[in-house]
C-alpha cells in the first residue's frame, strides 16, 4: 500500500513477543526463567537504537505451576520492571497467557502503557504521523473476557463493539498510514494451523482492506513466526522470545517505517 504523502521522517520502534517469563523449570523448548536475560538484552539494544517507542505483543509472562495468582503477579512485575527500563514510551498487547490465572484488570493494573493508553486493552496512538492501533482478541465465543483461565486458547474472538471501534479509528485516520498490533493471528487465509488464528479474523480483514492506508499487521502467539500478504497489507508474526536457550537464542526486532511507506525489519 502507498503511504499518504506529507511525512518527512521515519518511525522506528522495538518489538518483542511471547517472553512467557516465570520462575519455573524449562519445558521442552520453553526456557521460562531465561526470558529475564533475553528481555534485558532486547531493552539494552532498544535503548541504544534511538527509537520512538517499544511494544510487546502479548504473553509477556506465564504462571506459577500451582496457578497461584500472587506468584504470577510477582513474575509479571519482574518482567515488567525489565521492560520499563526502556527510556521512552512502552506499550503492551494482551495475550492469552496474560489472563491464565489473572483477570484483564489485574494484568493491566500491574503493567504500564504510555500516556492515554494506560489501563486499556485496546487503543490507538499516533507517532510522527502514523496511527498505531492495538487490538484485543482475548474474548470467548460468547464475547466474555478471557479471565483467570476460563477460556480455550484456540478460541479467540474480537467482539462487535471493538470491530465498530476499529472501523471508526480507520475512518478518523484516513489521512495517515496505519499499523495494527494484535497477539493472535489475523491472516487465517494461510496454511498455518487454525488453532492460532482469531476466529473472526475475516471480519477484521474486511475492515482493513477497505482502507488503503493500512500498511501492516504485527502479531505474536505463533512462536515459529510467519509472514504473509493480502490486499497489499503485510502480516508479520514475530518469533516467540521464550523458545530455545539464552544466550544462543533470542527474538526481538527493530522496525522502521519510512516516509514512502516501505517497512524495514531488523531482528
Order of alpha helices (4+ residues) and beta strands (2+ residues): beta-alpha-beta-alpha-beta-alpha-beta-beta-alpha-beta-alpha-beta-beta-beta-beta-beta
